[in-house]
Amino acid sequence: MGTIQLSGIGRSFKSTAAVRDIDLTIGDGEFVVLLGPSGCGKTTLLRMIAGLLEPTTGRILLDGVDITEQPSKKRDLAMVFQSYALYPHLSVRRNLAFPLKVQKLAKHDIERRVREVADVLEIGHLLDRKPRELSGGQRQRVAVGRALVRDPKAFLMDEPLSNLDAKLRTQTRHELTALHRRLGATFVYVTHDQVEAMTMATKIVVLDSGRIEQAGTPEEVYDRPESVFVAGFLGSPAMNLLDATVVGLDGTVAVTADGVAGDLWRGDTDDIDVVLGVRPEQLVVSATAPSGTGVNLLGRVEIVENLGGEQIVTCRVGASSVHVRTSRDLRVSAGDDVVLHAEPDHVHLFERASGRRLEWVADTEIAHAAAPASRASSSRPVSV
């Protein structure tokens, strides 16, 4: 078992709150990625779980046992650091064996466990080498192996791939994902790299300014961001975000802005200042505006970037830059006037004042963020 529960966890440094009132359950066997920009509190949170920092407020439970005040060596959690933290004067074999010697295991048990872990990570041929003789990827595997050899209740990893080049980072990411699948163990992984988060996690926890902005599966966080921050942080290019106004016109909910117009669905609403969001891959480029529902953005092409298998087209819409991810079969050039169309189901609306997601819920004025709302003919806009 390796279930971690955080209840009201906070950490302040003098007068600055680095982590604020975090409530989070990390289930046994989950691969949870703490994702966010530099300074958002993700490493501070991980170090509190590990016992390397003491929380200012709140409790940490491991399989129901309060470990808030336990020293790190008694928490049965294994930490993998960004810097690998290998002993340079010891061989790979002795680096792997070190935590087991601290536990005073029998020599034959240590040798067996080291060999098992070396085989799993395919580093058996490196056991007699020193860290300075290894590549970055090999050092990373040794660092993971030193955590794995203890058979802990959970693995804690602080940006373990940040020192690797792009090719090696991709390879090691695949290895860690396969390792998690094979072990079925609990992983808590810190990164600012959204590709790592989207490809490895079973749950993503997006942090900003020490608070949880959203937690959910990669699909939930990407497809239904609950705030402007999450919408703008995930994706490459990120979601297009434009200031707009939602209005009710003759029984139709419509959206309007400089260079933006369109009918969304049947219903009624008061005027609302919103942030309109559309993912770059959900925009269709055409020469004229299509009929029917949806949002049309009138733009002028500024840049066309060839990425090999696809292209990114950047257009000027009103005062905003809008990115479109499209096939290279689309022939456009800088200076072309185009219409960018998004279907209603691909449109995201956020209340401009709060930055929170808006949904249209039938016959109610209050909604909860737990589930998507239906868009019915008698709908009203509510923030979640």
C-alpha positions in Angstrom: 0.0 0.0 0.0 1.1 3.6 -0.6 -1.8 6.0 -0.1 -0.8 9.5 0.8 -3.3 12.0 2.2 -2.6 15.7 2.6 -4.9 17.7 4.8 -4.7 21.5 5.1 -1.0 21.4 4.3 0.8 24.8 4.2 4.3 26.1 4.4 5.5 29.6 5.0 9.0 31.1 4.9 9.0 34.1 7.1 6.1 36.2 5.8 5.8 34.4 2.5 3.4 31.5 2.0 4.9 29.0 -0.4 2.2 26.4 -0.1 -1.4 27.2 1.0 -4.0 24.9 2.5 -3.5 21.8 0.2 -6.0 19.0 0.5 -5.0 16.0 -1.8 -5.3 12.2 -1.8 -2.7 10.3 -3.8 -4.1 6.8 -4.2 -2.1 3.6 -4.0 -0.5 2.8 -7.3 -1.2 6.3 -8.9 1.4 8.2 -10.9 0.7 11.7 -9.7 2.5 14.6 -11.3 2.7 18.0 -9.5 2.8 20.4 -12.4 3.3 24.1 -12.4 5.7 27.0 -13.2 8.8 27.8 -11.2 7.9 29.1 -7.7 4.5 27.5 -7.6 5.3 25.4 -4.6 5.5 21.9 -6.1 9.0 21.1 -4.9 8.2 22.5 -1.4 5.1 20.2 -1.3 7.2 17.2 -2.3 9.8 17.9 0.3 7.2 18.1 3.0 5.8 14.7 1.9 9.4 13.3 2.1 10.0 14.8 5.5 12.8 17.2 4.4 10.6 20.2 5.3 8.2 20.6 8.2 4.7 21.9 7.3 3.6 25.1 9.0 0.0 23.8 9.0 -1.8 20.5 8.2 -1.2 16.8 8.4 0.4 14.1 6.2 -0.9 10.6 6.4 0.7 7.5 4.8 -1.8 4.5 4.6 -3.8 6.2 7.4 -0.9 6.7 9.7 0.0 10.3 10.7 3.7 10.9 9.6 3.7 14.7 9.8 6.3 14.7 12.6 8.2 11.6 11.6 11.8 12.1 10.3 12.3 11.3 6.7 14.3 8.1 7.3 11.3 6.5 9.0 8.7 7.4 6.4 9.3 4.4 4.0 9.4 6.8 1.1 12.2 6.9 -1.5 13.3 10.2 -3.0 15.0 10.7 -6.4 16.6 14.1 -6.7 17.2 16.3 -9.7 20.9 16.1 -9.2 20.9 12.3 -8.8 22.8 12.6 -5.5 25.0 9.6 -6.2 28.1 8.9 -4.1 31.0 9.6 -6.6 33.5 7.5 -4.8 31.3 4.4 -4.7 30.6 2.0 -7.6 27.1 1.6 -9.0 26.8 -1.7 -7.0 27.7 0.0 -3.7 25.5 3.0 -4.5 22.6 0.7 -4.9 23.5 -1.3 -1.8 23.9 1.7 0.5 20.3 2.1 1.6 20.1 -1.6 2.3 23.3 -1.5 4.4 21.8 1.3 6.5 18.8 -1.0 7.1 21.3 -3.7 8.2 20.1 -6.3 5.8 22.0 -9.6 5.5 24.8 -9.5 2.8 23.2 -12.2 0.6 19.8 -10.3 0.7 21.6 -7.1 -0.3 23.3 -8.8 -3.2 20.1 -10.4 -4.4 18.1 -7.2 -4.2 20.8 -5.2 -6.0 20.9 -7.8 -8.8 17.1 -7.8 -9.2 16.9 -4.0 -9.5 19.9 -3.9 -11.8 18.2 -6.4 -14.1 14.9 -4.5 -14.0 16.7 -1.2 -15.0 19.1 -3.0 -17.4 22.2 -1.6 -15.6 23.7 -5.0 -14.6 26.7 -4.3 -16.9 27.4 -1.1 -15.1 27.6 -2.4 -11.5 31.4 -2.0 -11.2 31.6 1.5 -12.7 31.8 4.8 -10.9 29.2 7.5 -11.5 31.8 9.7 -13.4 32.0 6.8 -16.0 28.3 6.9 -16.7 26.2 8.9 -19.1 23.4 11.2 -17.8 20.7 8.6 -18.6 22.7 5.8 -16.9 23.2 8.0 -13.8 19.5 8.7 -13.7 18.7 4.9 -13.8 21.1 4.3 -11.0 19.4 7.1 -8.9 16.0 5.4 -9.6 17.5 2.0 -8.7 18.8 3.3 -5.4 15.2 4.3 -4.6 13.7 1.1 -6.0 16.0 -1.2 -4.1 14.3 -0.3 -0.8 10.9 -1.4 -2.0 9.3 1.7 -0.4 5.6 2.5 -0.2 6.0 5.4 -2.6 8.6 7.0 -4.9 9.0 10.8 -4.8 10.8 12.3 -7.8 11.9 16.0 -8.1 12.3 16.9 -11.8 14.5 13.8 -12.4 14.8 14.3 -16.2 15.7 18.0 -16.3 19.4 17.4 -16.7 19.0 15.1 -19.8 19.0 16.1 -23.4 15.8 15.9 -25.4 16.3 12.4 -26.9 17.5 10.9 -23.7 14.6 12.6 -21.8 12.1 10.9 -24.1 13.7 7.5 -23.7 13.9 7.8 -19.9 10.3 9.0 -19.7 9.2 5.8 -21.4 11.3 3.7 -19.1 9.8 5.4 -16.0 6.3 4.9 -17.3 7.0 1.2 -18.1 8.5 0.8 -14.6 5.5 2.3 -12.9 3.2 0.0 -14.9 5.3 -3.0 -14.0 5.7 -2.2 -10.3 2.2 -0.8 -9.7 3.7 1.4 -7.0 2.8 5.0 -6.0 4.8 7.7 -7.8 4.7 11.4 -6.9 6.6 13.3 -9.6 7.4 17.0 -9.8 7.9 18.8 -13.1 7.3 22.0 -15.0 7.3 20.1 -18.3 3.7 19.5 -19.5 4.8 16.8 -22.0 6.1 14.7 -19.1 2.9 15.4 -17.2 0.6 14.5 -20.0 2.4 11.3 -21.1 3.3 9.8 -17.7 0.6 10.8 -15.2 -2.5 9.0 -14.1 -3.4 12.2 -12.3 -2.1 15.7 -12.8 -2.2 18.3 -10.0 -1.7 21.8 -11.4 -0.3 24.3 -8.9 -0.1 28.1 -9.0 1.0 30.4 -6.2 1.1 27.5 -3.7 -2.5 26.4 -4.4 -4.1 23.6 -6.4 -5.7 25.1 -9.5 -7.0 21.7 -10.7 -6.5 18.0 -10.2 -7.7 15.3 -12.6 -6.6 12.9 -15.3 -4.5 14.3 -18.1 -7.6 14.2 -20.3 -9.8 16.0 -17.8 -7.2 18.8 -17.2 -6.5 19.3 -20.9 -10.1 19.0 -22.2 -11.9 20.8 -19.5 -9.6 23.3 -17.7 -11.3 24.9 -14.7 -9.5 28.2 -14.8 -7.8 30.6 -17.2 -4.5 29.7 -15.6 -4.8 26.0 -16.4 -6.1 26.7 -19.9 -3.1 28.9 -20.6 -0.5 26.7 -19.0 -1.3 23.3 -20.7 -0.8 22.9 -24.4 1.9 23.8 -26.9 0.9 26.2 -28.2 -1.3 27.0 -25.3 -5.0 27.5 -25.6 -5.9 30.7 -27.4 -7.5 33.2 -24.9 -9.4 36.3 -25.9 -11.5 38.8 -24.0 -15.1 38.7 -25.2 -18.7 39.2 -24.1 -21.4 36.6 -23.9 -24.9 38.0 -24.8 -28.4 36.7 -25.2 -30.0 37.5 -28.6 -33.5 36.3 -29.4 -33.2 33.0 -27.5 -29.6 32.3 -28.5 -26.5 32.5 -26.4 -23.9 34.3 -28.6 -20.3 35.6 -28.1 -18.9 38.8 -29.5 -15.5 40.7 -29.5 -13.3 42.6 -31.8 -12.9 40.2 -34.8 -15.0 37.5 -33.0 -18.7 36.6 -33.5 -20.9 33.5 -33.3 -23.9 31.7 -31.9 -23.2 29.0 -29.3 -26.5 27.4 -28.4 -30.1 28.0 -27.6 -30.8 29.7 -24.3 -30.8 33.0 -22.6 -28.3 35.0 -20.5 -27.4 38.4 -19.2 -24.3 40.0 -20.7 -21.2 38.5 -19.2 -17.5 39.6 -19.6 -15.7 36.4 -20.4 -12.4 35.0 -21.6 -13.0 32.9 -24.7 -10.7 29.9 -25.1 -10.1 27.6 -28.1 -7.3 25.0 -28.5 -5.1 25.6 -31.6 -6.0 22.1 -33.0 -9.7 22.8 -32.7 -9.7 25.8 -35.1 -10.5 25.2 -38.8 -9.1 27.7 -41.3 -11.3 28.8 -44.3 -11.7 31.7 -46.7 -15.3 32.5 -45.7 -17.4 32.1 -42.5 -19.4 28.8 -42.4 -23.1 29.0 -41.7 -24.7 27.5 -38.5 -23.6 27.6 -34.9 -20.0 28.1 -33.7 -17.5 30.9 -33.3 -15.8 32.7 -36.2 -12.6 34.6 -35.7 -11.6 37.0 -38.5 -7.9 37.0 -38.8 -4.9 37.9 -40.9 -2.0 35.4 -41.1 1.2 36.7 -39.6 3.5 33.7 -39.4 3.5 30.2 -40.7 5.9 27.8 -38.9 6.7 24.5 -40.5 7.2 21.7 -37.9 7.6 18.9 -40.4 4.5 16.8 -40.0 2.3 19.9 -39.3 2.4 23.7 -39.1 1.5 26.4 -36.7 -0.3 29.3 -38.2 -0.3 32.6 -36.2 -3.0 35.0 -37.0 -3.9 38.5 -35.8 -7.5 38.7 -34.5 -8.4 42.1 -33.2 -5.6 42.9 -30.8 -4.8 39.3 -30.1 -2.5 36.6 -31.6 -4.2 33.3 -32.3 -2.4 30.1 -33.0 -3.8 27.3 -35.2 -2.3 23.8 -35.4 -3.0 22.4 -38.8 -1.8 20.1 -41.5 0.8 21.3 -44.0 -1.7 20.6 -46.7 -3.3 24.0 -45.8 -1.7 26.6 -48.1 -1.6 30.0 -46.5 0.9 32.8 -46.4 1.6 35.8 -44.3 -0.8 38.6 -45.2 -3.7 36.3 -46.1 -7.1 37.1 -44.6 -8.8 34.0 -43.1 -11.7 32.9 -41.0 -11.0 30.6 -38.0 -14.0 28.5 -37.0 -14.6 26.6 -33.8 -17.6 24.4 -33.1 -19.6 25.2 -29.9 -18.3 22.0 -28.2 -14.7 23.2 -28.6 -15.4 26.6 -27.1 -14.3 27.3 -23.5 -15.7 30.2 -21.5 -14.2 31.7 -18.3 -15.6 34.4 -16.1 -13.2 37.3 -16.7 -13.4 38.6 -13.1 -12.6 35.3 -11.3 -10.9 33.4 -14.1 -13.1 30.4 -13.3 -14.8 28.2 -15.9 -18.3 28.9 -17.0 -20.8 26.2 -17.8 -24.4 26.3 -19.0 -26.6 24.2 -16.7 -30.3 23.6 -17.4 -32.8 25.2 -15.0 -30.3 26.1 -12.2 -28.1 29.0 -11.2 -25.5 27.1 -9.2 -23.2 24.4 -10.5 -20.4 22.2 -9.1 -17.2 21.5 -10.9 -17.5 17.8 -10.4 -19.0 17.1 -13.8 -19.5 18.7 -17.2 -22.9 20.5 -17.6 -25.4 19.8 -20.4 -26.2 22.6 -22.8 -29.9 22.7 -22.9 -32.4 25.1 -24.4 -33.3 26.6 -21.0 -29.7 26.9 -19.8 -28.2 29.6 -17.7 -24.5 30.5 -17.4 -22.8 29.7 -14.0 -19.2 29.7 -12.9 -17.7 26.6 -11.4 
